[in-house]
Amino acid sequence: MGESYIVREISEETKRLYQKRYGKRSPSTLSTQELDDITTEAGKRVQDKRKGRLVE
């Protein structure tokens, strides 16, 4: 598994979290902090999934 696979996985998780939280709201209307929070949470969720701690 390369680094690009992990980045893609985090990107997909970020999209899922964004849709879950904000629905149809345009990403351009979010603050930098809100975008950072979503990306950080997605990264943590991907790590937890890989370690087997997160089950949806």
N, C-alpha and C positions, 0 to 999 in steps of 0.2 A: 504494500500500500504506500503510494507516494504522497508527497505533501499536497499535490493538486487534488487528490481524492478527498483529503480531510477538508481542504478549503471548499470544495464543492459540497460536501456534506454539511458544513457550517452554513453555507449560503442557502441551501435548501431548507434547513431548520429555521434560519432567519426569516425566510419567506413565509413559512408556516406560522411562526409566532406573530409576525406582522399581521397576517390575515386574521388570526385569532383575536388579536387585541384591537386592531383598528379597522378591520373590514375594508371598505372601499375608500377610506381616507387616503389622499395622495401623500406619498412619502415626502414630497417637497414641502408639505405643511408641518412636518415634524421638526422639533428642535434637534440640534446636534446631540444633546444629552439623551433624548428619547431614542434616537437611532443607535447611539453607543450602547445604551442599556439593552436594547433588543439583540444587538450583535454579541454582546458579552454573555447574555443569558443563553443564546443559541450555542455559543462555544462551550459553555459549561454543560449544557444538555448533551451535546455530542460527546464530550469526554465521559460523562456519566453513562451514556448508552454503550460506549466502547468498553467501559469497565463493568458493565452489567448491573449498574445500580439504578438505572432509570428504566422503568417499564411503563409504557403508555397503555 
